[in-house]
Structures are given as structure tokens and as C-alpha cells.
Amino acid sequence: MDHRRRLTRAIVVVAVLAMVAAACGDDGDEPGAGGKKGGTFVFGASADPVSLDGAKVSDGESIRVVYQMFEGLVRVKDGGFEPEPSLATSWSPSADGTAWTFELRKGVKFHDGTDFNAEAVCANFNRWFNFRGLLATESVAYYWTSVFGTFSDKASESLYKSCTATDADTAVITLTTPSSSFIAGLTLPSFSIASPTALRQYEADKVSGSADAPRFDGTYDLEHPTGTGPYKFESFRANDRVTLVRNDDYWGDESLFDRVIFRTIEKAADRRVALETGEIQAYENPDPGDLSALQAAGFTLGQRDPFNVGYVGFNQKVKPFDNPKIRQAIAHALNKDALIKAKYPPGAVAATQFLPPDLPGWNADVTKYDYNADRARQLIAESGVATPITLEFAYPTGVSRGYMPDPAANFQAFKADLEAVGFRVTPRTAPWSPDYLTEAHDGRYGMYLLGWLADFGDADNFVGVFFQNPKAEFGFNNQAIFSKLDEAERETDEARRVTLYEEANKLISDLVPGVPYVHTSTYVVLAKNVQGFIPSPINLERYSIVSFE
């Protein structure tokens, strides 16, 4: 998220994905041992959901609620990012990797009492593929465009070709070309299977407004979202709460909570007070300075493993960032460790590359740019650029991200580092949305703070997103890097594919298209009596396995 993606295509790593499907258990739903039945779990959200139709959202507040009510063919393993069965019990590819057969779970009902079956699966995929107008824009159907590329109006350019219900319990999804990221992509809540009856009845596809400000005019989005999950929709009150109730007809193990409520509380400080007074039982992204006090007070800190990256980006079409010695000098001038110690919560680690250490393809032997002010000054002198050198450095306002809790503080720390080695730094700011993101992605900044929160666990979801083809924000055209990442996508052997990503990371580090400086853990704070909560590195936590002691 936070960074525009492009369609990822490659040869399927058939053996790996087949083993994943075969190794996964059938249900995997185990509520917290010893938990009691009943009660209401209240989560403190920072904003209202945009919609509860997963196909139309990419924001975390919407996705969190969608994930409790809806299910896709596959889901992520609790606490990890590996795909495992959900509404599909197994899946297998054809010999050429383009046709995927999904065996479906039997006896499942949607919340409106209609049957889940292969026809419902194909109705959902064909609905997404046939989006038109505002629905067929990145601002609405972001993850469809990320994984599948285009819609039926440009069918030849889409990864998706068709869906066929060969019988009630078998769906075959055919792709136009093999894809290594297809199954992992389906773990996204945006590919949740919804009741076709409810989608039609409540006009889910009725939309107006503009691409920048779409309006969902049907009653489906915030009044009648209808999935198969362990919780079902009860009500939504704007600027207040979303209330879900237990689905007593759920196909899997019964959830223990009677209700789950998402309370909208904008400020982290107010969410902390609400937790301390018992109004809520959990919230995420506490202020880093609150962590010790919360833990001392007996609250539980659920730590999500680092699965993101914060970086200083360079647009090489803007001087002096076209000069490699200037980019290297900046990289050596930034004191990552001091910033992390001062401004980040425990669990944050200094980054050496754009890929987090836990993902295959991370390379311990990339060229590193450790903090070295003397080396930075030497590189400036060697660059041939007339001094003093002024750097315009952009950062966003009105936002706090896991990889960048306080953008202004990051800017001030890095500004001091850069000026200490002889640069002059001038700030440039813009509101995070829509101005800053748009301007950064369009290449309007020479040097800027940005980051990436992963969608799913694959090296292509990091370095492929950034560097597999020319991007305006980075402003370079390096065929060696592009070709290496293309080759990594096409590689059928897993070990060889990992090696190719390691080689690509070395090339990227040598080029210095930016300075990755941090991978951060994020936290969920839980009331003392909450048990069974499993933090997810990609923020997909199931509340159906959570309970009160």
C-alpha cells in the first residue's frame, strides 16, 4: 500500500504453491483455549470504513472490518503471510500454469441464507472483471488493478481470462499468462466472495462522483455487506461505530464473542484513554512514547513483525540527484540508528535494502552505506558538483505511518545530518492525501520521504513494485535491474528465483535510487483479559479466534 503497484506477472512456482495447498489444514479455526463465550470486543479504529465491499477498498480501516465478515478462496496463515485454504479447500494449476482448479468447501451459506458455490465464485470474479466507469479506476478497484491489471474493456491486457463452474464445488480460474503472485494476491480481502444476490439486491455497483471522490450510492456498502465469515453485519453509524454480530450458522468453529464493535476514535491519545477506561479492548499504532507505560500498566502489546520499509527516495532526473556520488554521500550522511533510537518503537531495525530481512531474496552482501560523515564529505568533494549544494527535501504533513510515525521529526533529523556534512537543505511539504502521494509518484520531488506497507509476502511485492520498470518518482532507466527482475519473475526454480532477487538487490544498492532506512514493527495494544490475538505482519488478524479469559 502507500505506493502505486503495477501488474506482476511471472511463471508459476508450481511445486511450492502445490505444497502450500497440500500442507495446510482443512479448517484451522481454533478459538482461544480456555476462553469464555459471550461479551463484546471493541476495537478502537482511527477512522470510519470507506466501504465494506472489499472490492472497492484498499485502506486499513475498511479492510480490518471486511476481514471479519468475508472470506476469500484462500487466506493468510495466522501470524504469517503464507496462503492457506479458506473457502477453497485445495487448488492446483494446469501444466502450463494458466488454469487453476479450486475445490470448494461444501455446505457453506452466505449471511443471507443463499448458497456459496462455484457459480457464486465466478459471479464475483466476473463482476470485478466487468467493472466499468468509476468502478474500473485505481482509486476504487485498486487491488484488482494491482493483481490483474485491466478490466474486460481491455481483456487482452488483463491477467484474468475467465472463471468456469465445472460443478457446484469446483471453480476453474483461467489466466492469460502464468503468474507467481496470483495465489498470494488472492489472500487480499479485496477478493472476498460476496453473496451475488445481495450485490444485486442492494445495488453494490451503483456509483457516482469522481475518481478522486467516488460515492457509493447503493445500500450495499455500509448497510448490507454479505459474506460467509464468522461475523455478520448489524449496523454502521458514521463517525461512531460499526457493529458486527456472531454468525451462528458459520461453517467453521464458532466465534466466542457475541459482538465485535469498531469504535471510531481519531487520535491515538484518545484511544489510549478509551482503553484505560475500558471503553475499548484494543487499538493499534499507539504513540511510541506510550509503549512502556502501557506495558507497565498490565496491557498486552501485540507486536507485528517488520514487514515494511521507510526510505528517502531520489528522482535522478532532478539535479544533483543524477550524480551517483551525491546519492552515495547522502546515504552515508544519514544517521539511521540515531533516528530509530530517538523516534521509533522497539522492534524497528535499520534497513540495508528495500526488502525486509524475513523475505527470500534479502541479500546480506549488498553494498552498505553506513553512517560516515567523513566519507560523505569526501564523496561530495569527488562529485564535481559546485558547492554549496542545496537539496530540496520533501516530506508529508497530516499523516502518521508505521514506517514513519512522525514525518516532520524524520525530516528534521535527516536535515541536521545532511547540513553537518555541508549540504544546504530546504523543506517542501504537502498534505499526505491527495497532494503528497500524487506529487511523489508523478516525479515532482527530487528528494522525499516515503515508504511501503506490504500487501502480501513476496519479493516482487517490494523490489518488483519499485524497480522492475521506469518510475517517475525514481527517474532512472536501468535495463540491468529491469531485466534481472523480469528474469526473477520468469524463473520456475525457487532457489534460482531467490538468487536472482538477491542479485537484483545488489544492483539496486549499487545504484542508490534511494536510501532505505527502517523496517518497523507495529503494535496492537490489548486489554488484560484478551487472549488468542495473533498479530499479523500484514495486519490481517482474525477476531474469531480471540476471546476473553
C-alpha positions as CSV (number, residue, x, y, z in Angstrom):
1,M,0.0,0.0,0.0
2,D,1.1,3.7,0.0
3,H,3.0,3.1,-3.2
4,R,1.4,2.5,-6.6
5,R,1.9,-1.0,-7.8
6,R,1.9,-2.4,-11.3
7,L,0.7,-5.8,-12.6
8,T,3.0,-8.6,-11.5
9,R,3.3,-11.5,-14.0
10,A,5.6,-14.5,-14.0
11,I,5.9,-18.2,-14.3
12,V,4.2,-20.1,-11.5
13,V,6.4,-21.7,-8.9
14,V,4.1,-24.8,-9.2
15,A,5.8,-27.1,-6.8
16,V,6.0,-24.5,-4.0
17,L,2.3,-23.4,-4.2
18,A,1.1,-27.0,-4.5
19,M,3.0,-28.0,-1.4
20,V,1.5,-25.0,0.4
21,A,-2.0,-26.1,-0.5
22,A,-1.4,-29.7,0.4
23,A,0.2,-28.9,3.7
24,C,-2.5,-26.6,5.0
25,G,-5.1,-28.0,7.4
26,D,-8.7,-28.1,6.3
27,D,-10.3,-25.6,8.8
28,G,-7.7,-24.1,11.1
29,D,-10.2,-22.3,13.2
30,E,-9.4,-22.7,16.9
31,P,-10.8,-20.1,19.3
32,G,-8.5,-19.1,22.2
33,A,-8.2,-22.1,24.6
34,G,-10.0,-21.5,27.8
35,G,-11.9,-18.5,26.6
36,K,-15.4,-17.9,27.7
37,K,-18.3,-17.5,25.3
38,G,-20.1,-14.1,25.2
39,G,-19.2,-10.5,25.6
40,T,-18.4,-7.7,23.2
41,F,-15.0,-6.9,21.8
42,V,-14.5,-3.3,21.0
43,F,-11.6,-2.2,18.8
44,G,-10.6,1.5,18.6
45,A,-10.3,2.5,14.9
46,S,-8.8,5.7,13.7
47,A,-11.4,6.3,11.0
48,D,-14.7,5.1,9.6
49,P,-14.5,2.5,6.9
50,V,-14.9,3.8,3.3
51,S,-16.9,0.8,2.3
52,L,-17.5,-2.7,3.5
53,D,-17.4,-4.1,-0.1
54,G,-13.8,-5.5,-0.2
55,A,-13.6,-5.0,-4.0
56,K,-13.7,-1.2,-3.5
57,V,-11.2,-0.6,-0.7
58,S,-7.5,-0.5,-0.1
59,D,-7.5,1.4,3.3
60,G,-6.7,-0.5,6.5
61,E,-9.7,0.7,8.4
62,S,-12.1,-0.8,5.8
63,I,-10.1,-4.0,5.3
64,R,-10.0,-4.7,9.0
65,V,-13.8,-4.9,9.2
66,V,-14.2,-6.7,5.9
67,Y,-11.8,-9.4,7.1
68,Q,-14.1,-10.4,9.9
69,M,-17.2,-10.7,7.8
70,F,-15.9,-12.0,4.5
71,E,-13.7,-14.9,3.2
72,G,-11.8,-15.5,0.0
73,L,-10.8,-18.7,-1.6
74,V,-7.5,-18.5,0.3
75,R,-6.4,-16.6,3.3
76,V,-3.1,-15.9,5.0
77,K,-1.8,-18.1,7.8
78,D,-2.4,-16.5,11.2
79,G,0.7,-14.6,12.2
80,G,2.3,-15.1,8.8
81,F,1.8,-14.3,5.1
82,E,1.7,-17.9,3.6
83,P,-1.5,-18.7,1.8
84,E,-3.7,-21.4,3.3
85,P,-7.2,-22.8,2.5
86,S,-10.3,-20.8,3.3
87,L,-13.4,-21.2,1.1
88,A,-11.3,-23.3,-1.2
89,T,-10.0,-26.5,0.4
90,S,-7.3,-27.0,-2.2
91,W,-6.1,-25.6,-5.5
92,S,-3.9,-26.9,-8.3
93,P,-2.5,-25.4,-11.6
94,S,-2.6,-26.9,-15.1
95,A,0.7,-28.0,-16.6
96,D,1.2,-24.6,-18.3
97,G,0.3,-22.7,-15.1
98,T,-2.6,-20.7,-16.6
99,A,-5.7,-22.7,-15.4
100,W,-6.2,-23.0,-11.7
101,T,-8.7,-25.6,-10.3
102,F,-10.2,-24.7,-6.9
103,E,-12.0,-27.4,-4.9
104,L,-14.6,-25.5,-2.8
105,R,-15.8,-26.0,0.8
106,K,-19.2,-27.7,0.8
107,G,-22.3,-26.7,2.8
108,V,-21.3,-23.0,3.2
109,K,-24.0,-20.4,3.3
110,F,-23.8,-16.6,2.8
111,H,-25.2,-14.5,5.7
112,D,-28.4,-14.0,3.7
113,G,-29.0,-17.8,3.6
114,T,-28.1,-18.3,-0.1
115,D,-25.6,-21.0,-1.1
116,F,-21.9,-20.5,-1.6
117,N,-20.8,-22.5,-4.6
118,A,-18.7,-22.3,-7.8
119,E,-21.3,-20.2,-9.5
120,A,-21.0,-17.6,-6.7
121,V,-17.2,-17.6,-7.1
122,C,-17.4,-17.0,-10.8
123,A,-20.1,-14.3,-10.3
124,N,-17.7,-12.4,-8.1
125,F,-14.7,-12.7,-10.4
126,N,-16.7,-11.7,-13.4
127,R,-18.3,-8.8,-11.5
128,W,-14.8,-7.4,-10.8
129,F,-13.5,-8.1,-14.3
130,N,-16.5,-6.3,-15.8
131,F,-16.3,-3.1,-13.7
132,R,-16.9,0.0,-15.8
133,G,-16.6,3.7,-15.3
134,L,-15.6,4.9,-11.8
135,L,-15.6,1.3,-10.6
136,A,-12.8,0.5,-13.1
137,T,-10.4,3.0,-11.6
138,E,-7.4,2.5,-9.4
139,S,-9.0,4.8,-6.8
140,V,-11.8,2.3,-6.4
141,A,-10.7,-1.2,-7.6
142,Y,-7.1,-0.7,-6.5
143,Y,-6.2,-4.3,-5.8
144,W,-7.9,-5.7,-8.9
145,T,-5.6,-3.4,-11.0
146,S,-2.7,-4.4,-8.8
147,V,-3.0,-8.1,-9.3
148,F,-4.9,-8.5,-12.6
149,G,-4.1,-5.2,-14.3
150,T,-7.1,-4.3,-16.5
151,F,-10.8,-5.0,-16.9
152,S,-12.8,-6.6,-19.7
153,D,-12.7,-3.5,-21.8
154,K,-9.0,-4.2,-22.3
155,A,-9.2,-8.0,-21.9
156,S,-6.1,-8.7,-23.8
157,E,-4.0,-6.8,-21.3
158,S,-5.6,-8.4,-18.2
159,L,-4.1,-11.3,-16.3
160,Y,-7.6,-12.6,-15.7
161,K,-9.3,-14.5,-18.6
162,S,-12.3,-16.4,-17.3
163,C,-13.9,-18.4,-14.5
164,T,-15.8,-21.6,-15.1
165,A,-18.0,-23.5,-12.6
166,T,-17.3,-27.1,-13.7
167,D,-19.7,-28.4,-11.0
168,A,-21.2,-26.9,-7.8
169,D,-18.0,-27.5,-5.8
170,T,-15.3,-26.8,-8.4
171,A,-14.3,-23.5,-10.0
172,V,-11.6,-23.1,-12.6
173,I,-9.9,-19.7,-13.0
174,T,-8.0,-19.2,-16.2
175,L,-5.3,-16.6,-16.6
176,T,-3.9,-15.1,-19.8
177,T,-0.3,-15.9,-18.6
178,P,1.2,-17.7,-15.7
179,S,1.6,-15.6,-12.5
180,S,3.8,-16.3,-9.5
181,S,1.8,-13.8,-7.4
182,F,-1.7,-14.9,-8.2
183,I,-2.4,-17.2,-5.2
184,A,-0.7,-14.8,-2.8
185,G,-2.8,-12.0,-4.3
186,L,-6.0,-13.8,-3.6
187,T,-5.3,-13.6,0.1
188,L,-6.2,-9.9,-0.1
189,P,-9.6,-9.2,1.4
190,S,-10.4,-7.3,-1.8
191,F,-11.0,-10.7,-3.3
192,S,-13.6,-11.8,-0.7
193,I,-16.5,-13.7,-2.1
194,A,-19.8,-11.9,-1.5
195,S,-23.4,-13.0,-2.0
196,P,-24.3,-12.4,-5.6
197,T,-28.0,-12.0,-4.5
198,A,-27.1,-9.2,-2.0
199,L,-24.8,-7.5,-4.5
200,R,-27.7,-7.2,-7.0
201,Q,-30.5,-6.5,-4.5
202,Y,-28.7,-3.6,-2.7
203,E,-27.1,-2.1,-5.9
204,A,-23.4,-2.7,-4.9
205,D,-22.3,-1.3,-8.3
206,K,-24.2,2.0,-8.2
207,V,-21.6,4.7,-8.0
208,S,-21.3,8.4,-8.8
209,G,-18.9,11.3,-8.1
210,S,-15.3,11.4,-9.5
211,A,-12.2,9.2,-9.4
212,D,-10.8,11.4,-6.6
213,A,-14.1,11.3,-4.6
214,P,-16.3,8.3,-5.6
215,R,-19.7,8.0,-4.0
216,F,-21.2,4.6,-3.5
217,D,-24.9,5.2,-3.9
218,G,-26.3,1.7,-3.3
219,T,-27.2,0.5,0.1
220,Y,-24.8,-2.5,0.0
221,D,-21.6,-0.8,1.1
222,L,-22.5,0.3,4.6
223,E,-25.9,-1.3,5.2
224,H,-26.0,-4.8,3.6
225,P,-22.5,-6.3,3.2
226,T,-23.0,-10.0,2.9
227,G,-20.3,-12.6,3.2
228,T,-19.7,-16.1,4.6
229,G,-17.5,-15.2,7.6
230,P,-17.7,-15.8,11.4
231,Y,-19.3,-12.4,12.0
232,K,-22.1,-10.7,10.1
233,F,-23.1,-7.0,9.7
234,E,-25.5,-5.4,12.2
235,S,-25.1,-1.6,11.8
236,F,-23.0,1.3,10.9
237,R,-23.1,4.8,12.5
238,A,-21.0,7.4,10.8
239,N,-18.2,8.9,13.0
240,D,-19.1,6.4,15.7
241,R,-19.1,2.7,15.1
242,V,-19.5,-0.5,13.0
243,T,-21.2,-3.3,14.9
244,L,-20.9,-7.0,13.9
245,V,-22.7,-10.0,15.4
246,R,-21.7,-13.6,15.7
247,N,-22.7,-15.8,12.7
248,D,-24.3,-18.7,14.5
249,D,-24.5,-20.6,11.2
250,Y,-20.8,-20.3,10.4
251,W,-19.3,-23.4,8.7
252,G,-16.2,-23.4,10.9
253,D,-15.6,-23.2,14.7
254,E,-17.9,-20.8,16.5
255,S,-16.6,-17.4,17.5
256,L,-16.8,-16.7,21.2
257,F,-17.7,-13.0,21.2
258,D,-21.4,-12.1,20.8
259,R,-20.4,-8.9,19.1
260,V,-17.4,-7.0,17.7
261,I,-17.6,-3.3,17.5
262,F,-15.2,-0.9,15.7
263,R,-15.3,2.5,17.5
264,T,-14.0,5.4,15.5
265,I,-11.6,7.4,17.7
266,E,-9.4,9.6,15.6
267,K,-6.5,10.4,17.9
268,A,-4.1,7.8,19.4
269,A,-4.1,9.6,22.7
270,D,-7.9,9.4,22.9
271,R,-7.8,5.7,22.0
272,R,-5.3,5.1,24.9
273,V,-7.7,6.8,27.3
274,A,-10.6,4.7,26.0
275,L,-8.6,1.6,26.6
276,E,-7.6,2.6,30.1
277,T,-11.2,3.4,31.0
278,G,-12.5,0.1,29.5
279,E,-14.5,1.6,26.6
280,I,-12.4,-0.4,24.1
281,Q,-10.3,-3.6,24.4
282,A,-7.8,-2.9,21.7
283,Y,-6.2,-0.4,19.3
284,E,-3.2,-0.2,17.0
285,N,-0.3,2.1,16.4
286,P,0.0,3.6,19.9
287,D,2.3,6.6,20.3
288,P,5.8,5.1,20.7
289,G,6.3,7.1,23.9
290,D,3.2,5.3,25.4
291,L,4.5,1.8,25.0
292,S,6.4,1.4,28.3
293,A,3.7,3.0,30.3
294,L,1.0,0.8,28.7
295,Q,3.1,-2.4,29.3
296,A,3.8,-1.3,32.9
297,A,0.0,-0.9,33.5
298,G,-0.5,-4.5,32.5
299,F,-1.8,-4.1,29.0
300,T,-0.6,-6.6,26.4
301,L,1.5,-5.4,23.4
302,G,0.9,-7.5,20.3
303,Q,4.0,-6.9,18.1
304,R,3.7,-7.3,14.3
305,D,6.9,-8.4,12.7
306,P,8.7,-5.7,10.5
307,F,7.2,-6.1,7.0
308,N,7.6,-2.6,5.6
309,V,10.2,-0.2,4.6
310,G,10.7,3.6,5.1
311,Y,13.0,5.3,2.6
312,V,14.4,8.5,1.3
313,G,13.8,8.5,-2.4
314,F,15.7,10.2,-5.2
315,N,14.4,11.4,-8.6
316,Q,17.5,11.1,-10.8
317,K,16.1,13.4,-13.4
318,V,16.4,16.3,-10.8
319,K,19.9,17.7,-10.2
320,P,22.0,17.0,-8.2
321,F,20.5,13.5,-7.7
322,D,21.6,12.5,-11.1
323,N,25.1,12.3,-9.7
324,P,25.8,8.9,-8.1
325,K,28.4,10.3,-5.7
326,I,25.9,12.8,-4.3
327,R,23.4,10.0,-3.8
328,Q,26.1,7.9,-2.0
329,A,27.1,10.9,0.1
330,I,23.6,11.4,1.3
331,A,23.3,7.7,2.1
332,H,26.5,7.9,4.2
333,A,25.3,11.2,5.9
334,L,22.0,9.8,7.3
335,N,22.3,8.5,10.8
336,K,19.6,5.8,10.7
337,D,20.4,4.3,14.1
338,A,20.2,7.6,15.9
339,L,16.8,8.4,14.3
340,I,15.4,4.9,15.1
341,K,16.6,5.1,18.7
342,A,15.0,8.5,19.2
343,K,11.8,8.2,17.3
344,Y,10.8,4.6,16.7
345,P,9.3,2.0,19.0
346,P,11.1,-1.2,20.0
347,G,11.4,-3.7,17.2
348,A,12.4,-1.2,14.5
349,V,15.6,-2.1,12.7
350,A,17.8,-0.2,10.3
351,A,17.3,-1.2,6.7
352,T,20.1,-2.0,4.3
353,Q,17.9,-2.6,1.3
354,F,14.3,-2.2,0.1
355,L,13.4,-5.8,1.0
356,P,12.7,-6.8,4.7
357,P,15.1,-9.4,6.1
358,D,12.4,-12.1,6.5
359,L,11.6,-12.4,2.8
360,P,13.5,-14.7,0.5
361,G,15.7,-12.6,-1.8
362,W,17.1,-10.4,1.0
363,N,20.9,-10.2,0.5
364,A,23.3,-9.9,3.4
365,D,26.1,-9.0,0.9
366,V,24.6,-5.8,-0.7
367,T,26.7,-2.7,-0.8
368,K,26.0,-0.9,2.6
369,Y,26.1,2.8,3.3
370,D,26.8,3.0,7.0
371,Y,26.7,6.4,8.8
372,N,30.1,8.0,8.0
373,A,30.2,11.8,7.9
374,D,33.8,12.0,6.7
375,R,33.1,9.6,3.8
376,A,30.0,11.8,2.9
377,R,32.2,14.9,2.8
378,Q,34.8,13.1,0.6
379,L,32.1,11.9,-1.9
380,I,30.8,15.5,-2.1
381,A,34.3,16.7,-3.0
382,E,34.7,13.9,-5.6
383,S,31.3,14.6,-7.2
384,G,32.4,17.6,-9.2
385,V,29.2,19.4,-8.2
386,A,29.8,23.1,-7.2
387,T,29.3,23.8,-3.5
388,P,27.4,24.8,-1.5
389,I,24.9,22.2,-2.7
390,T,21.2,22.9,-2.0
391,L,18.9,19.9,-1.6
392,E,15.1,20.4,-1.7
393,F,13.8,17.7,0.6
394,A,10.0,16.9,0.7
395,Y,8.0,15.3,3.5
396,P,4.3,14.9,4.1
397,T,2.0,16.6,6.7
398,G,-1.1,15.3,8.3
399,V,-0.1,11.6,8.4
400,S,1.5,9.0,10.6
401,R,2.6,5.7,9.1
402,G,4.1,2.7,10.8
403,Y,7.4,3.2,8.9
404,M,7.2,7.0,9.5
405,P,5.4,7.8,12.8
406,D,6.4,11.5,12.7
407,P,7.5,12.6,9.2
408,A,8.5,16.1,10.4
409,A,10.8,14.6,13.1
410,N,12.4,12.3,10.4
411,F,12.9,15.3,8.2
412,Q,14.5,17.4,11.0
413,A,16.8,14.6,12.0
414,F,18.0,14.0,8.4
415,K,18.2,17.7,7.7
416,A,20.7,18.1,10.6
417,D,22.7,15.1,9.4
418,L,22.9,16.5,5.8
419,E,23.8,20.0,6.9
420,A,26.5,18.6,9.2
421,V,28.4,17.4,6.1
422,G,27.9,20.6,4.1
423,F,24.6,20.3,2.3
424,R,22.0,23.1,2.5
425,V,18.5,21.7,2.9
426,T,15.3,23.4,2.1
427,P,12.0,21.8,3.1
428,R,9.0,21.2,0.9
429,T,5.7,19.9,2.4
430,A,2.3,18.9,1.2
431,P,-0.7,17.2,2.8
432,W,-0.4,13.4,2.6
433,S,-3.6,12.9,0.7
434,P,-4.1,13.6,-2.1
435,D,-1.3,16.1,-2.8
436,Y,1.9,14.5,-1.4
437,L,1.4,10.9,-2.7
438,T,0.4,12.2,-6.1
439,E,3.3,14.6,-6.4
440,A,5.8,12.0,-5.2
441,H,4.6,9.3,-7.6
442,D,4.5,11.8,-10.5
443,G,8.2,12.7,-10.0
444,R,7.7,16.3,-8.8
445,Y,10.2,15.9,-5.9
446,G,13.9,15.5,-6.2
447,M,14.3,14.0,-2.7
448,Y,11.5,12.8,-0.5
449,L,10.3,10.7,2.4
450,L,8.1,7.7,1.5
451,G,7.6,4.1,2.4
452,W,5.8,0.9,1.6
453,L,3.5,-1.4,3.6
454,A,3.4,-4.9,2.0
455,D,0.2,-6.4,0.5
456,F,1.5,-10.0,0.6
457,G,4.7,-11.9,1.1
458,D,6.8,-12.0,-2.0
459,A,10.0,-10.2,-3.0
460,D,8.2,-8.9,-6.1
461,N,5.8,-7.0,-3.8
462,F,8.7,-4.8,-2.8
463,V,11.5,-4.6,-5.3
464,G,9.3,-5.5,-8.3
465,V,6.9,-2.8,-7.3
466,F,9.6,-0.2,-7.1
467,F,12.2,-1.1,-9.7
468,Q,11.0,-3.5,-12.4
469,N,10.2,-0.8,-14.9
470,P,10.8,3.0,-15.1
471,K,9.0,5.1,-12.4
472,A,8.6,8.8,-12.5
473,E,9.4,9.1,-8.8
474,F,12.8,7.5,-9.2
475,G,13.6,8.9,-12.6
476,F,16.1,6.3,-13.9
477,N,16.2,3.8,-16.7
478,N,18.5,0.9,-15.8
479,Q,18.0,-2.1,-18.1
480,A,20.2,-4.4,-16.0
481,I,17.9,-4.0,-13.0
482,F,14.7,-4.2,-15.1
483,S,16.0,-7.4,-16.8
484,K,17.1,-9.0,-13.6
485,L,13.7,-8.5,-12.0
486,D,12.0,-9.8,-15.2
487,E,14.1,-12.9,-15.1
488,A,13.3,-13.4,-11.4
489,E,9.6,-13.4,-12.3
490,R,10.0,-15.9,-15.1
491,E,12.2,-18.3,-13.1
492,T,10.4,-21.6,-12.3
493,D,13.0,-22.9,-9.8
494,E,12.5,-21.4,-6.4
495,A,16.2,-21.5,-5.3
496,R,17.2,-19.9,-8.5
497,R,14.5,-17.3,-8.2
498,V,15.7,-16.3,-4.7
499,T,19.3,-16.0,-6.1
500,L,18.0,-13.7,-8.8
501,Y,16.3,-11.4,-6.3
502,E,19.5,-11.4,-4.2
503,E,21.4,-10.3,-7.3
504,A,18.8,-7.6,-8.1
505,N,19.1,-6.2,-4.6
506,K,22.8,-5.9,-5.1
507,L,22.3,-4.0,-8.3
508,I,19.8,-1.7,-6.7
509,S,22.0,-1.0,-3.7
510,D,24.9,-0.1,-6.0
511,L,22.7,2.3,-8.0
512,V,21.4,4.0,-4.8
513,P,17.9,5.0,-6.2
514,G,17.1,5.9,-2.6
515,V,18.1,5.2,1.0
516,P,16.1,2.6,2.8
517,Y,16.5,3.4,6.4
518,V,14.0,1.5,8.6
519,H,11.8,-1.6,8.9
520,T,9.4,-1.1,11.7
521,S,7.4,-3.3,14.0
522,T,3.9,-2.0,14.7
523,Y,1.8,-2.8,17.8
524,V,-1.7,-3.6,18.9
525,V,-2.5,-2.8,22.5
526,L,-4.8,-5.3,24.1
527,A,-6.8,-5.2,27.4
528,K,-5.6,-7.5,30.1
529,N,-8.3,-10.1,29.7
530,V,-8.0,-10.5,25.9
531,Q,-6.4,-13.8,24.7
532,G,-5.8,-15.6,21.4
533,F,-5.0,-12.4,19.4
534,I,-2.3,-13.3,16.8
535,P,-0.5,-10.2,15.4
536,S,-0.2,-10.3,11.6
537,P,2.8,-8.8,9.7
538,I,0.3,-7.6,7.1
539,N,-2.4,-6.5,9.5
540,L,-4.8,-9.3,8.8
541,E,-6.0,-10.6,12.2
542,R,-9.0,-12.8,12.7
543,Y,-11.1,-11.8,15.7
544,S,-13.0,-15.2,15.5
545,I,-10.1,-16.9,17.3
546,V,-9.9,-14.2,20.0
547,S,-11.7,-14.4,23.4
548,F,-11.9,-13.0,26.9
549,E,-10.2,-15.1,29.6
